[in-house]
Amino acid sequence: MILDNRLFFPATQRNKDSIEAVLSRIIKKNGSILEIGSGSGEHGVFFQKRFPKIIWQTSDRELVNRKSISSWINYEDLNKKMPQPIVIDVEKIPWEISPKLVNALQGIVSINMIHVAQWKSTISLFREAGKLLNKEKFLFLYGPFKVGNKHTSQSNYFFDQSLKTQNHLWGIRNLEEVSYEGKKNGFFQEDVISMPANNFSIIYRKVY
Ligand SMILES: C[S@@+](CC[C@H](N)C(=O)[O-])C[C@H]1O[C@@H](n2cnc3c(N)ncnc32)[C@H](O)[C@@H]1O
């Protein structure tokens, strides 16, 4: 008997359609996507079904999340199509990923991750993505951001305060500083898309 370890993240169910609308503009038909900080796996199985020709590779540093992802893959009957989640802690570089995945990579996706991790995680994310992705490949980030070092809404201000009380190293990041990390690692900020509930989708494209 396979245990049902599925986790349910309400925000993930709310934002998956709007994120899918943005991803459908940039995801090409073939190849693989590596998702960093996949959480419950609800996004992963949803995007795998929406983009059936690509391979959606989930990852998370937490075992409880990887178990949930496996359960979601099983529940959605995607075992034949979708690989099992891999262990990636963005800060532990180099990430242990197979050469096969590296060769097939068309982009890296990370949703609602960098504000629930220390700033060092953002630095590592761009460093490693910069090494793994060739010219014209993308790094997609989704979440709340400050712009010009200012919150874009009062609710984001309160959210930021609550993050910092949970962990003083967490917090909503400033878009310009995030994009500067991108620039240092060969990415240009191709697009910034306003999303529901005061979030943004940010598309970075590798220049070389
Ligand atoms: C708020 S959850 C978002 C999960 C999922 N992406 C979603 O949108 O439903 C944040 C995720 O980031 C992951 N995370 C935090 N720090 C990380 C790190 N250093 N490396 C990899 N994942 C990390 C957590 O394990 C968690 O799955």
The ligand as a Gaussian input file, in Angstrom:
#p B3LYP/6-31G(d) Opt

LIG

0 1
 C        6.206000      28.898000       0.851000
 S        6.817000      27.344000       0.333000
 C        6.376000      27.378000      -1.384000
 C        6.264000      26.010000      -1.957000
 C        5.807000      25.938000      -3.404000
 N        6.788000      26.479000      -4.301000
 C        4.493000      26.626000      -3.576000
 O        4.463000      27.725000      -4.130000
 O        3.513000      26.063000      -3.152000
 C        8.576000      27.616000       0.298000
 C        9.374000      26.426000      -0.200000
 O       10.739000      26.777000      -0.298000
 C       11.516000      25.693000       0.170000
 N       12.828000      26.196000       0.595000
 C       13.120000      27.059000       1.561000
 N       14.444000      27.228000       1.667000
 C       15.000000      26.455000       0.722000
 C       16.334000      26.180000       0.331000
 N       17.380000      26.742000       0.943000
 N       16.527000      25.317000      -0.684000
 C       15.492000      24.742000      -1.314000
 N       14.203000      24.945000      -0.988000
 C       13.971000      25.786000       0.021000
 C       10.702000      25.126000       1.321000
 O       11.078000      23.809000       1.642000
 C        9.296000      25.228000       0.734000
 O        8.983000      24.093000      -0.021000

